[in-house]
Amino acid sequence: MTDEAQEKKMGEFTKRVRNGDIAGPLRRAFTTDSWTHAFNNLPTPDAIDYNTHAAGLAIHKKLHAIRSTLKLSSSNEISATTKLRAFVAISNHDFFVMRDKTKLAIEKFQTNREKDSGDIYALEEMAGVKISLHGGFDWSPNEIVEGLVDGIELPIRVVLQAKPSLAGNPRMNQVQWREVSYELNLGILYRFTEDIWDDCLWNSYRMVEKEQGKMFLPQDIDAHRAYHIGLARRTSLSTAFALMASQYQREALSKGAQLRIREVCGIERRGKHQVIKISRLGTSTEIIEEIFILRGYATEPYYGELLKERQESLQGLTLSTLIDAWTVLSRTAQLLAQSLNEKHPLNIGKDKAHTWLPEYAPTLQIGALVEAMTVAIGIKEHEGRRIVDFFTFRGEPGQEIWAQPLVPVGTDTVTPVFSAIVHPNLRRLVDVWMRQAGVDLSKRGAAFERHIRELVTETIEKSKLLSPVAKCIQADYTFRPPNSRDEQIDLTFSIGNTVFIAEAKCILEPSDAKGISMHRKTVIGAAKQILRKTKAIEDNRLAFITEMRNLDIELTENFKIVPLIVVSTGTHVGIPALGVPVVDEYILGRFLEGELEDIAYQTNDPSSSKRSKTIFYSNALQAEDRASAYFASPPQMKRFLDGVRGRVVPIYPADKGDWSGYMATMSCVAGGVPLSLQDQTEATINAPTARNTEAISTVVKQSIDTTTQQARSEIINDKDVTQPPYKDEASI
């Protein structure tokens, strides 16, 4: 069902839950009586309303079961600082366990690929590596890392909600580590259950009662496909960016360039005080260089002054300062992790966990962090304190451990969550910080539009093939047809007798179920806008020809119009909206440049990876003829579209009386040989192949049918509920 059709058919109950007029199961005000009363008192509920009502009751039951099972985090017998250190320690310990398992899995993948197909493959295929955990299911390293962070957020919130005193020394010998591990897994289940509800409310998931439990099935396939393809492609783009930026940065440093931020080179104790040592300006290591490259990828050129604006909601800090500070914080956490890494192999299999497991929650003195910030990035002390405070998780509304990875464990000490900070997705964090600051990216819309127009203009002017036959209108353009409304067009350019008009949308990358829905709604809205503008031109072709001539673009009466949507995100790229192609600046820019560069990854020597090119057209006529098909189905996106797979995820019971089930979802791993290595001298751009909803639904259904029979016996029962469902149990 399309977004538009769903909106028209959606009943009053679901609309009111979305609007917040009726409290859903994630809100404290929710009760089963008020929920059912509100449902019964609204007229003519439809199928979506019935599903919303039933799913809300089921979600509430599971969340209540999880909260009722949390014992350690709500205990009054163990101090808050002891509990907080224990939760961080178990998460950090399992971070090392996951890292070791990932290394072995990648080595196995590379060995198998070398045997099967030689030493050339798409680097992104390694993102498909899975690790087998309890319950009989496989999970990607990224999913496990997410679980280690999300899992401790709930119990830590429970500990901090009473604003307890963190004075006194921790008593780690009081901790039952199996209980800590269990509550971490309950936290994972809690977050997963919240996500299921949001998918039901915002992304048209349907709950169905089956013999094997409750099944949650997607109805809007395109929304989920667009999101998972976007995730995979962002990983690909960031990898390619890092490879190329590393080479550029090494060359610049060899010529005397210096990194603006000073390096954290050590952590030591001087009496009772901790000192985070900062190196001299100009000294750098490979790690700080990698972090600096992440910074470059995370900050878009069209953000402009936004990064330098002081944000009142961020305690007067700027986004640029936060990003600088994060590089210092991440490097400090990496030094702590390196120290633990030396001890970790010796801890495997040890008993008496209370003697060594607490070491996985190393502390940082706030004063030492503040001093390091002031020296490394050149800020004042009071700004450093505000930064450390901003990065400290206190369980407040809007905070998340991913963006605030320091957990307070004393009156003047914090401990870092390694999974959130050692290898950060800094681009996502910038989006999260902007969301926390209440930054409205629509205000950057004009800057994004200007950036896209400059990109198109400069690329055309540099092209020997296109510059004689193509032109971009450099300023904001409004078409004024006679006897009709004016139409503002964000981007207008021509190639020969074909005109491309585009709606540009500067939006945040979605990171949750509601974000996916809002993102898709924005893209669908953009499609409606550009289709309306296309019709205005079609209905007034002669007037448009005249206006274009005044702008130095010559068109004949049989000119062709190609509508486009250009988004600032990776989500939805390559999947048309209402038939309108959705692209980003990379898809757009590559075609205008006329070629695509691929990286051929060598497993035995990554440093010798080779770059190969795909040529899209060899003359201007081919460029015009092939443009429509290229934008409708960008060939570099085929590997991602083909990499979409249906997947079934188990939903475990929290206790003996709780329900179990499965959720049908998707994953995407870009595979196959890159375009330029496919024995072709010139890319052939064909019309897009239809991958319709029915075909994808069949894949999902087949995955459910083949998986549930095997998985039915793997659901946790009452005798083994202490086994972690999504990760390996701590080796204790």
Wavefront OBJ file of the C-alpha trace (Angstrom):
o trace
v 0.000 0.000 0.000
v 1.402 3.406 -0.952
v 1.799 6.212 1.585
v -0.973 8.202 -0.118
v -3.411 5.291 -0.150
v -2.571 4.446 3.452
v -3.160 8.049 4.561
v -6.562 8.125 2.879
v -7.642 4.797 4.374
v -6.192 5.342 7.838
v -8.846 5.489 10.528
v -9.293 8.161 13.166
v -7.827 6.040 15.970
v -4.427 5.555 14.312
v -4.287 9.220 13.293
v -4.919 10.315 16.881
v -2.272 7.941 18.232
v 0.219 9.348 15.729
v -0.688 12.897 16.712
v -0.221 12.090 20.397
v -3.864 12.717 21.286
v -4.118 9.094 22.471
v -1.222 7.793 24.583
v 0.473 4.817 22.922
v 2.229 1.939 24.737
v 5.584 3.773 24.899
v 4.126 6.583 27.010
v 3.750 6.540 30.792
v 0.104 7.605 30.505
v -0.822 4.376 28.677
v -3.217 1.931 30.351
v -5.037 -0.956 28.725
v -8.376 0.426 29.892
v -7.833 3.923 28.487
v -6.431 2.455 25.248
v -9.443 0.220 24.654
v -11.872 2.917 25.784
v -10.416 5.377 23.266
v -10.630 2.742 20.526
v -14.238 1.826 21.262
v -15.392 5.441 21.425
v -14.177 6.389 17.939
v -16.427 5.775 14.920
v -15.912 3.180 12.186
v -12.437 1.818 12.871
v -10.754 0.365 9.807
v -8.298 -2.520 9.394
v -5.339 -0.268 10.221
v -7.061 0.874 13.424
v -7.746 -2.702 14.509
v -4.095 -3.572 13.905
v -2.907 -0.501 15.828
v -5.143 -1.367 18.769
v -4.113 -5.040 18.918
v -0.411 -4.296 18.416
v -0.513 -1.642 21.148
v -1.852 -4.127 23.676
v 0.753 -6.739 22.718
v 3.627 -4.243 22.893
v 2.469 -2.945 26.277
v 2.357 -6.487 27.660
v 5.933 -7.210 26.605
v 7.317 -3.892 27.820
v 5.587 -4.405 31.169
v 7.039 -7.921 31.412
v 10.546 -6.567 30.759
v 10.238 -3.752 33.307
v 8.887 -6.186 35.886
v 11.867 -8.504 35.327
v 14.532 -5.831 35.929
v 15.854 -6.599 39.401
v 19.440 -5.428 39.585
v 18.978 -1.923 38.166
v 16.102 -1.184 40.555
v 17.749 -2.785 43.603
v 18.285 -0.609 46.681
v 20.843 -3.003 48.130
v 23.600 -2.150 45.641
v 24.912 1.399 45.199
v 24.229 3.328 42.005
v 27.907 3.701 41.138
v 28.396 -0.067 41.515
v 25.494 -0.834 39.191
v 26.530 1.738 36.600
v 30.089 0.426 36.452
v 28.806 -3.124 36.174
v 26.565 -2.366 33.183
v 29.308 -0.506 31.326
v 31.830 -3.238 32.157
v 29.672 -6.042 30.744
v 29.002 -4.041 27.573
v 32.686 -3.184 27.115
v 33.777 -6.750 27.799
v 31.399 -8.065 25.171
v 32.706 -5.429 22.766
v 36.057 -7.243 22.861
v 34.357 -10.634 22.497
v 32.463 -9.354 19.454
v 35.620 -7.853 17.965
v 37.458 -11.180 18.215
v 34.572 -13.101 16.663
v 34.300 -10.539 13.863
v 37.983 -10.870 13.051
v 37.653 -14.650 12.752
v 34.498 -14.344 10.631
v 36.166 -11.908 8.200
v 39.232 -14.120 7.896
v 36.952 -17.066 7.067
v 35.065 -14.952 4.515
v 38.274 -13.865 2.792
v 39.619 -17.427 2.683
v 36.393 -18.723 1.151
v 36.263 -15.932 -1.426
v 39.824 -16.553 -2.506
v 38.993 -20.208 -3.063
v 35.739 -19.497 -4.900
v 36.442 -16.496 -7.088
v 40.020 -15.344 -6.882
v 41.170 -12.259 -5.043
v 38.858 -9.568 -6.445
v 35.503 -8.748 -4.907
v 33.453 -5.779 -3.812
v 34.710 -4.477 -0.490
v 31.120 -4.011 0.677
v 30.543 -7.758 0.635
v 32.420 -8.041 3.919
v 29.514 -6.107 5.464
v 27.490 -9.282 4.965
v 29.617 -11.256 7.428
v 27.448 -12.733 10.180
v 28.209 -14.128 13.620
v 26.195 -17.004 15.115
v 24.893 -16.383 18.633
v 22.563 -18.083 21.098
v 19.139 -18.963 19.763
v 20.316 -20.270 16.402
v 20.294 -16.958 14.537
v 23.069 -15.038 12.830
v 23.717 -11.345 13.404
v 26.021 -8.825 11.756
v 28.781 -7.230 13.870
v 27.002 -3.873 13.537
v 23.793 -5.338 14.959
v 25.703 -6.781 17.902
v 27.438 -3.463 18.550
v 24.061 -1.715 18.466
v 22.760 -4.257 20.964
v 25.662 -3.639 23.340
v 24.862 0.078 23.376
v 21.069 -0.062 23.289
v 20.987 -2.906 25.808
v 22.530 -0.988 28.691
v 20.580 2.203 28.054
v 17.398 0.949 29.763
v 18.990 -0.307 33.004
v 21.223 2.761 33.196
v 18.162 4.996 32.781
v 16.468 3.075 35.594
v 19.490 3.640 37.852
v 19.767 7.340 37.023
v 16.075 8.259 37.054
v 16.120 8.795 40.826
v 19.161 11.085 40.490
v 21.131 9.018 43.016
v 24.295 10.034 44.804
v 27.381 8.678 43.089
v 29.636 9.267 46.072
v 31.585 6.446 47.660
v 33.588 3.546 46.319
v 31.989 0.804 44.223
v 31.656 -2.648 45.805
v 31.991 -4.900 42.775
v 32.111 -8.095 44.832
v 28.371 -7.598 45.428
v 27.576 -7.931 41.722
v 26.037 -11.069 40.255
v 27.443 -10.815 36.747
v 24.930 -13.213 35.235
v 22.214 -10.796 36.357
v 24.087 -7.909 34.705
v 24.326 -9.855 31.442
v 20.656 -10.789 31.672
v 19.529 -7.190 32.152
v 21.670 -6.093 29.232
v 19.731 -8.540 27.072
v 16.435 -7.382 28.501
v 17.491 -3.868 27.500
v 18.107 -5.049 23.937
v 14.687 -6.696 23.883
v 13.075 -3.526 25.261
v 14.563 -1.317 22.555
v 13.667 -3.859 19.876
v 10.072 -3.968 21.127
v 9.862 -0.169 21.010
v 11.089 -0.293 17.408
v 8.444 -2.896 16.514
v 5.728 -0.607 17.835
v 7.042 2.368 15.898
v 7.085 0.267 12.730
v 3.466 -0.745 13.358
v 2.421 2.856 13.964
v 4.486 4.639 11.320
v 5.505 2.087 8.690
v 2.361 -0.037 8.289
v 3.626 -3.226 9.898
v 0.780 -5.676 10.484
v 0.562 -8.033 13.466
v -0.742 -11.519 12.672
v -1.363 -14.334 15.158
v 0.303 -17.563 13.991
v 0.900 -20.976 15.518
v 4.518 -20.067 16.185
v 3.613 -16.777 17.854
v 2.914 -13.216 16.825
v 4.186 -12.284 13.362
v 4.909 -8.683 12.383
v 4.842 -8.255 8.605
v 5.738 -5.184 6.507
v 3.148 -3.791 4.108
v 5.019 -0.820 2.634
v 7.940 -2.698 1.096
v 9.502 0.319 -0.639
v 9.941 2.257 2.602
v 11.958 -0.533 4.201
v 13.846 -1.383 1.035
v 14.830 2.267 0.608
v 16.090 2.467 4.186
v 18.206 -0.701 4.128
v 19.661 0.105 0.711
v 20.548 3.537 2.067
v 22.377 1.987 5.029
v 24.416 -0.296 2.778
v 25.250 2.466 0.329
v 26.339 4.883 3.044
v 28.769 2.248 4.274
v 30.072 1.890 0.736
v 30.447 5.641 0.225
v 32.199 6.154 3.554
v 34.623 3.312 2.786
v 35.461 4.743 -0.636
v 35.782 8.236 0.862
v 38.174 6.948 3.539
v 40.373 5.163 0.996
v 40.691 8.212 -1.226
v 40.893 10.762 1.591
v 43.626 8.750 3.334
v 45.828 8.952 0.265
v 45.167 12.686 -0.124
v 45.831 13.351 3.561
v 49.085 11.378 3.585
v 50.318 13.364 0.603
v 49.370 16.651 2.296
v 51.068 15.698 5.573
v 54.211 14.655 3.712
v 54.364 18.171 2.269
v 54.288 19.784 5.703
v 50.560 20.160 6.370
v 49.436 19.758 9.999
v 46.230 18.494 11.562
v 44.410 21.289 13.346
v 43.644 19.129 16.404
v 46.442 17.907 18.645
v 46.862 14.214 19.341
v 46.051 12.416 22.606
v 49.214 10.403 23.230
v 48.797 8.878 26.680
v 46.938 8.611 29.976
v 48.762 8.482 33.299
v 48.288 9.019 37.030
v 50.113 11.702 39.011
v 49.190 11.061 42.611
v 45.410 11.221 42.868
v 45.081 13.109 39.614
v 44.732 11.699 36.137
v 46.520 13.356 33.234
v 45.556 12.932 29.583
v 48.724 13.779 27.680
v 48.520 15.889 24.522
v 51.266 15.791 21.923
v 52.932 18.768 20.270
v 51.186 20.408 17.347
v 52.106 18.611 14.141
v 52.511 15.175 15.723
v 49.985 12.655 14.430
v 49.298 8.942 14.264
v 47.337 6.796 11.866
v 44.418 6.620 14.319
v 43.964 10.378 14.728
v 44.309 10.765 10.959
v 41.480 8.244 10.469
v 39.290 10.122 12.942
v 40.015 13.377 11.144
v 38.932 11.785 7.863
v 35.654 10.762 9.515
v 35.200 14.405 10.462
v 35.565 15.455 6.845
v 32.977 12.925 5.693
v 30.530 13.953 8.417
v 30.389 17.663 7.574
v 28.618 18.570 4.359
v 29.851 21.629 2.460
v 26.365 23.141 2.369
v 26.108 23.195 6.181
v 28.221 26.340 5.942
v 27.782 28.683 8.863
v 25.440 26.216 10.566
v 28.438 24.411 12.066
v 29.732 27.660 13.567
v 26.442 28.925 14.980
v 26.172 28.774 18.774
v 23.259 26.531 19.701
v 21.389 27.605 22.821
v 19.996 24.088 23.267
v 23.573 22.750 23.228
v 24.588 25.010 26.101
v 25.958 27.600 23.681
v 28.284 25.152 21.932
v 28.774 24.981 18.184
v 28.457 21.797 16.166
v 31.990 22.316 14.866
v 33.361 22.390 18.425
v 31.424 19.240 19.306
v 32.915 17.422 16.325
v 36.431 18.572 17.280
v 35.868 17.475 20.872
v 34.577 14.108 19.724
v 37.880 13.372 17.982
v 39.679 13.962 21.300
v 37.153 11.862 23.211
v 37.251 9.003 20.715
v 41.043 8.928 20.700
v 41.108 8.906 24.526
v 38.680 5.972 24.583
v 40.820 4.140 22.044
v 43.855 4.450 24.314
v 41.843 2.919 27.173
v 40.673 0.140 24.873
v 44.238 -0.551 23.745
v 45.316 -0.968 27.353
v 42.481 -3.424 28.031
v 43.203 -5.226 24.789
v 46.521 -6.375 26.189
v 44.803 -7.911 29.220
v 41.740 -9.318 27.458
v 43.274 -12.610 26.188
v 44.447 -13.363 29.742
v 40.929 -12.866 31.130
v 39.205 -15.368 28.844
v 38.001 -18.339 30.866
v 38.907 -16.881 34.261
v 36.622 -17.393 37.239
v 36.036 -14.870 40.063
v 34.661 -12.298 37.643
v 34.520 -9.570 40.319
v 38.342 -9.499 40.355
v 38.838 -8.686 36.646
v 35.558 -7.789 34.937
v 35.319 -4.333 36.624
v 38.515 -3.389 34.747
v 36.372 -3.141 31.589
v 34.821 0.044 33.001
v 37.924 2.266 33.177
v 37.283 5.724 34.574
v 38.195 9.155 33.286
v 38.391 12.129 35.624
v 36.226 14.986 34.378
v 38.931 17.510 35.202
v 41.471 15.608 33.112
v 39.076 15.435 30.168
v 38.340 19.151 30.393
v 42.049 20.029 30.453
v 42.715 17.720 27.477
v 39.901 19.367 25.502
v 41.182 22.872 26.157
v 44.724 22.011 25.031
v 43.899 19.723 22.083
v 41.296 21.893 20.349
v 42.110 25.324 21.788
v 38.979 26.170 23.774
v 38.384 27.751 27.170
v 37.948 25.710 30.347
v 34.273 26.545 30.822
v 33.590 25.423 27.249
v 35.429 22.171 27.935
v 33.221 21.536 30.959
v 30.086 22.165 28.927
v 31.346 19.721 26.281
v 32.070 16.946 28.775
v 28.668 17.569 30.369
v 26.992 17.372 26.940
v 28.689 14.035 26.202
v 27.626 12.596 29.582
v 24.532 10.384 29.593
v 22.177 11.227 32.441
v 19.045 9.489 31.186
v 17.385 12.772 30.264
v 14.708 12.937 27.529
v 16.274 13.097 24.078
v 19.630 11.728 25.200
v 21.036 8.481 23.816
v 24.275 6.692 24.651
v 25.374 6.816 21.003
v 25.549 10.610 21.204
v 26.359 10.815 24.937
v 28.755 7.860 25.452
v 30.140 8.858 28.870
v 28.351 7.274 31.841
v 28.756 9.021 35.230
v 30.136 6.577 37.803
v 31.311 8.983 40.507
v 31.019 12.594 41.597
v 33.854 13.589 39.259
v 34.402 10.505 37.079
v 32.858 9.007 33.963
v 33.464 5.802 32.014
v 33.166 5.449 28.210
v 30.984 2.930 26.383
v 33.458 1.529 23.853
v 30.885 0.293 21.329
v 29.549 3.839 20.954
v 32.793 5.766 20.810
v 35.788 3.747 19.607
v 34.601 3.350 16.004
v 31.905 6.035 15.646
v 29.544 6.723 12.795
v 30.330 10.414 13.028
v 28.064 11.346 10.148
v 25.052 9.924 11.966
v 26.161 11.611 15.188
v 26.176 15.024 13.522
v 22.579 14.371 12.472
v 21.678 13.284 16.027
v 23.296 16.348 17.561
v 21.428 18.591 15.120
v 18.213 16.811 16.050
v 18.970 17.246 19.770
v 19.709 20.914 19.138
v 16.407 21.318 17.303
v 18.162 22.389 14.105
v 15.697 22.597 11.233
v 17.574 21.504 8.129
v 14.860 22.944 5.934
v 16.503 26.275 6.755
v 19.542 24.906 4.955
v 17.391 24.114 1.936
v 18.521 27.178 0.011
v 22.183 26.349 0.721
v 21.670 22.755 -0.413
v 19.933 23.886 -3.599
v 22.766 26.320 -4.283
v 25.321 23.556 -3.649
v 23.589 21.232 -6.136
v 23.341 23.953 -8.792
v 27.030 24.779 -8.353
v 27.904 21.093 -8.626
v 25.962 20.716 -11.885
v 27.254 23.995 -13.341
v 30.916 23.315 -12.550
v 30.773 19.709 -13.751
v 29.187 20.679 -17.056
v 31.693 23.473 -17.608
v 34.609 21.070 -17.012
v 33.210 18.453 -19.399
v 34.596 18.542 -22.942
v 31.618 16.503 -24.152
v 28.801 18.326 -22.337
v 29.915 21.945 -22.188
v 29.029 22.681 -25.842
v 25.481 21.208 -25.530
v 24.509 21.478 -21.860
v 23.755 24.332 -19.487
v 22.533 24.791 -15.913
v 20.557 27.772 -14.649
v 22.800 28.973 -11.857
v 20.270 31.004 -9.895
v 16.941 30.123 -8.335
v 14.476 29.913 -11.238
v 10.718 30.509 -11.278
v 8.661 29.538 -14.318
v 5.818 32.002 -14.879
v 3.337 30.449 -17.315
v 0.505 32.645 -18.637
v -2.822 32.231 -16.851
v -1.380 29.839 -14.270
v 0.454 29.843 -10.953
v 4.190 30.510 -10.802
v 6.366 27.433 -10.223
v 9.686 27.704 -8.394
v 12.161 25.061 -9.627
v 15.201 24.235 -7.489
v 17.397 22.866 -10.269
v 17.068 23.252 -14.036
v 19.639 22.051 -16.541
v 19.624 20.835 -20.117
v 21.520 18.352 -22.237
v 20.751 18.979 -25.875
v 16.975 19.104 -26.317
v 16.241 17.454 -22.952
v 15.446 19.531 -19.870
v 15.951 18.157 -16.369
v 14.039 19.791 -13.542
v 14.564 18.745 -9.938
v 13.094 19.218 -6.487
v 15.925 19.355 -3.922
v 15.325 18.259 -0.314
v 17.805 18.874 2.492
v 16.715 16.508 5.279
v 18.233 14.498 8.098
v 19.075 10.849 7.527
v 16.387 8.708 9.240
v 17.616 6.691 12.213
v 14.395 5.206 13.567
v 10.998 3.966 12.409
v 9.278 7.344 12.637
v 12.207 8.937 10.837
v 11.824 6.442 7.974
v 8.147 7.336 7.675
v 8.777 11.087 7.778
v 11.607 10.786 5.259
v 9.426 8.838 2.830
v 6.601 11.338 3.318
v 9.005 14.151 2.417
v 10.196 12.324 -0.712
v 6.623 11.539 -1.806
v 5.736 15.191 -1.239
v 8.702 16.242 -3.389
v 7.510 13.864 -6.122
v 4.075 15.466 -6.138
v 5.643 18.920 -6.339
v 7.933 18.139 -9.258
v 5.178 16.302 -11.144
v 2.974 19.375 -10.777
v 5.777 21.562 -12.112
v 6.394 19.130 -14.976
v 2.723 19.368 -15.945
v 2.877 23.171 -15.811
v 5.738 23.088 -18.329
v 3.990 20.503 -20.519
v 0.854 22.646 -20.586
v 2.848 25.765 -21.481
v 5.649 24.470 -23.696
v 5.972 27.567 -25.892
v 6.147 29.884 -22.887
v 8.824 27.665 -21.363
v 10.849 27.672 -24.595
v 10.753 31.471 -24.584
v 11.891 31.718 -20.968
v 14.709 29.214 -21.575
v 15.880 31.174 -24.609
v 16.140 34.252 -22.399
v 18.365 32.159 -20.109
v 20.575 31.075 -23.011
v 19.102 27.564 -23.340
v 17.858 26.754 -26.840
v 15.037 24.193 -27.110
v 12.862 23.017 -29.988
v 9.125 22.407 -29.736
v 9.623 18.659 -29.217
v 11.931 19.052 -26.207
v 11.792 16.357 -23.532
v 11.242 16.946 -19.798
v 12.792 14.661 -17.144
v 11.706 15.286 -13.522
v 14.093 14.374 -10.681
v 14.259 14.473 -6.893
v 17.661 15.252 -5.356
v 17.984 14.380 -1.660
v 20.766 15.121 0.822
v 20.537 11.614 2.284
v 21.369 8.104 1.083
v 17.908 6.785 1.932
v 15.509 6.264 -0.996
v 18.195 6.889 -3.622
v 17.690 4.582 -6.596
v 14.037 3.845 -5.745
v 11.580 6.069 -7.684
v 8.817 7.928 -5.841
v 5.536 8.082 -7.773
v 7.613 7.213 -10.829
v 10.062 10.096 -10.304
v 13.754 9.101 -10.046
v 15.361 9.834 -6.658
v 19.085 10.646 -6.753
v 21.748 12.304 -4.636
v 24.677 14.501 -5.577
v 26.900 11.464 -6.208
v 24.499 9.828 -8.683
v 23.928 13.186 -10.364
v 27.587 14.178 -10.457
v 28.880 10.851 -11.763
v 26.664 10.995 -14.847
v 27.623 14.556 -15.665
v 31.287 13.595 -15.304
v 30.563 10.724 -17.673
v 32.291 8.017 -15.691
v 32.280 6.030 -12.475
v 35.384 4.996 -10.559
v 35.375 1.612 -8.798
v 37.856 0.161 -6.335
v 39.014 -3.414 -6.934
v 39.873 -4.704 -3.495
v 42.820 -7.099 -3.200
v 42.398 -9.455 -0.243
v 46.078 -10.266 0.036
v 47.211 -6.633 -0.112
v 44.548 -3.959 0.528
v 47.063 -1.187 -0.047
v 47.409 -2.270 -3.682
v 43.691 -1.957 -4.414
v 43.204 -0.724 -7.948
v 40.792 1.827 -9.351
v 38.902 1.155 -12.561
v 36.541 3.354 -14.538
v 33.197 2.803 -16.221
v 32.401 5.141 -19.123
v 28.711 6.073 -19.356
v 28.818 7.762 -22.760
v 31.375 8.707 -25.387
v 29.647 11.700 -27.018
v 26.999 14.302 -26.273
v 24.251 12.512 -28.201
v 24.732 9.364 -26.118
v 24.689 11.465 -22.955
v 21.285 12.893 -23.854
v 19.864 9.556 -24.990
v 21.040 7.638 -21.928
v 20.374 10.199 -19.192
v 16.725 9.293 -18.520
v 17.448 5.583 -18.140
v 20.498 6.291 -15.989
v 18.601 8.419 -13.479
v 15.627 6.037 -13.435
v 17.906 3.100 -12.648
v 21.470 4.177 -11.762
v 23.715 1.240 -12.719
v 25.909 1.672 -9.651
v 22.804 1.028 -7.512
v 22.104 -2.378 -9.069
v 24.404 -4.182 -6.634
v 22.456 -2.694 -3.738
v 19.036 -3.422 -5.230
v 20.093 -6.993 -5.907
v 21.521 -7.241 -2.404
v 18.134 -6.843 -0.693
v 17.016 -9.984 1.096
v 14.018 -10.886 3.195
v 14.917 -11.743 6.757
v 13.165 -13.013 9.847
v 14.167 -11.791 13.309
v 13.052 -13.615 16.484
v 11.144 -11.824 19.241
v 11.937 -13.485 22.552
v 9.758 -13.665 25.676
v 10.969 -11.733 28.707
v 9.646 -14.338 31.132
v 7.524 -17.480 31.255
v 4.237 -15.626 30.793
v 5.369 -13.355 27.964
v 4.625 -13.897 24.275
v 7.145 -14.734 21.548
v 7.126 -14.272 17.803
v 8.979 -13.094 14.734
v 9.426 -9.922 12.724
v 9.885 -10.001 8.955
v 12.335 -7.376 7.816
v 15.077 -6.889 5.249
v 18.815 -6.601 4.957
v 21.020 -5.352 2.164
v 24.559 -6.344 1.316
v 26.049 -4.963 -1.874
v 27.694 -7.830 -3.696
v 28.977 -8.701 -7.097
v 31.878 -7.405 -9.108
v 31.994 -3.609 -9.578
v 30.791 -2.257 -12.925
v 34.197 -1.542 -14.371
v 35.393 -5.112 -13.749
v 32.552 -6.784 -15.653
v 34.416 -7.165 -18.969
v 32.739 -4.187 -20.557
v 34.359 -1.305 -22.357
v 31.366 0.958 -22.035
v 28.429 0.881 -19.674
v 25.083 0.017 -21.182
v 22.283 1.866 -19.462
v 18.970 0.162 -20.000
v 15.504 1.031 -18.853
v 14.943 0.117 -15.197
v 13.929 -3.426 -14.412
v 10.761 -3.522 -12.349
v 11.335 -4.929 -8.869
v 7.765 -4.652 -7.768
v 6.289 -4.970 -4.338
v 4.814 -8.383 -5.105
v 8.240 -9.809 -5.945
v 9.829 -8.471 -2.778
v 6.855 -9.658 -0.708
v 7.388 -13.145 -2.115
v 11.011 -13.063 -0.948
v 9.934 -12.035 2.554
v 7.241 -14.732 2.667
v 9.688 -17.405 1.557
v 12.121 -16.295 4.252
v 9.399 -16.586 6.874
v 8.306 -20.029 5.689
v 11.824 -21.451 5.605
v 12.972 -19.900 8.869
v 10.129 -20.297 11.331
v 10.042 -24.077 11.243
v 13.704 -24.272 12.283
v 13.446 -21.334 14.657
v 10.359 -22.531 16.511
v 12.445 -24.801 18.710
v 14.977 -22.039 19.365
v 12.657 -19.634 21.182
v 13.842 -19.159 24.728
v 11.754 -21.133 27.219
v 11.458 -20.731 30.943
v 14.505 -22.844 31.746
v 17.014 -20.837 29.699
v 15.785 -17.266 29.755
v 19.144 -16.163 31.110
v 20.790 -16.908 27.777
v 21.367 -13.701 25.806
v 19.177 -13.799 22.698
v 21.184 -11.382 20.538
v 24.754 -11.752 21.679
v 27.129 -14.119 23.394
v 27.045 -14.407 27.129
v 30.008 -12.932 28.934
v 32.686 -15.535 29.473
v 32.233 -15.754 33.215
l 1 2 3 4 5 6 7 8 9 10 11 12 13 14 15 16 17 18 19 20 21 22 23 24 25 26 27 28 29 30 31 32 33 34 35 36 37 38 39 40 41 42 43 44 45 46 47 48 49 50 51 52 53 54 55 56 57 58 59 60 61 62 63 64 65 66 67 68 69 70 71 72 73 74 75 76 77 78 79 80 81 82 83 84 85 86 87 88 89 90 91 92 93 94 95 96 97 98 99 100 101 102 103 104 105 106 107 108 109 110 111 112 113 114 115 116 117 118 119 120 121 122 123 124 125 126 127 128 129 130 131 132 133 134 135 136 137 138 139 140 141 142 143 144 145 146 147 148 149 150 151 152 153 154 155 156 157 158 159 160 161 162 163 164 165 166 167 168 169 170 171 172 173 174 175 176 177 178 179 180 181 182 183 184 185 186 187 188 189 190 191 192 193 194 195 196 197 198 199 200 201 202 203 204 205 206 207 208 209 210 211 212 213 214 215 216 217 218 219 220 221 222 223 224 225 226 227 228 229 230 231 232 233 234 235 236 237 238 239 240 241 242 243 244 245 246 247 248 249 250 251 252 253 254 255 256 257 258 259 260 261 262 263 264 265 266 267 268 269 270 271 272 273 274 275 276 277 278 279 280 281 282 283 284 285 286 287 288 289 290 291 292 293 294 295 296 297 298 299 300 301 302 303 304 305 306 307 308 309 310 311 312 313 314 315 316 317 318 319 320 321 322 323 324 325 326 327 328 329 330 331 332 333 334 335 336 337 338 339 340 341 342 343 344 345 346 347 348 349 350 351 352 353 354 355 356 357 358 359 360 361 362 363 364 365 366 367 368 369 370 371 372 373 374 375 376 377 378 379 380 381 382 383 384 385 386 387 388 389 390 391 392 393 394 395 396 397 398 399 400 401 402 403 404 405 406 407 408 409 410 411 412 413 414 415 416 417 418 419 420 421 422 423 424 425 426 427 428 429 430 431 432 433 434 435 436 437 438 439 440 441 442 443 444 445 446 447 448 449 450 451 452 453 454 455 456 457 458 459 460 461 462 463 464 465 466 467 468 469 470 471 472 473 474 475 476 477 478 479 480 481 482 483 484 485 486 487 488 489 490 491 492 493 494 495 496 497 498 499 500 501 502 503 504 505 506 507 508 509 510 511 512 513 514 515 516 517 518 519 520 521 522 523 524 525 526 527 528 529 530 531 532 533 534 535 536 537 538 539 540 541 542 543 544 545 546 547 548 549 550 551 552 553 554 555 556 557 558 559 560 561 562 563 564 565 566 567 568 569 570 571 572 573 574 575 576 577 578 579 580 581 582 583 584 585 586 587 588 589 590 591 592 593 594 595 596 597 598 599 600 601 602 603 604 605 606 607 608 609 610 611 612 613 614 615 616 617 618 619 620 621 622 623 624 625 626 627 628 629 630 631 632 633 634 635 636 637 638 639 640 641 642 643 644 645 646 647 648 649 650 651 652 653 654 655 656 657 658 659 660 661 662 663 664 665 666 667 668 669 670 671 672 673 674 675 676 677 678 679 680 681 682 683 684 685 686 687 688 689 690 691 692 693 694 695 696 697 698 699 700 701 702 703 704 705 706 707 708 709 710 711 712 713 714 715 716 717 718 719 720 721 722 723 724 725 726 727 728 729 730 731 732
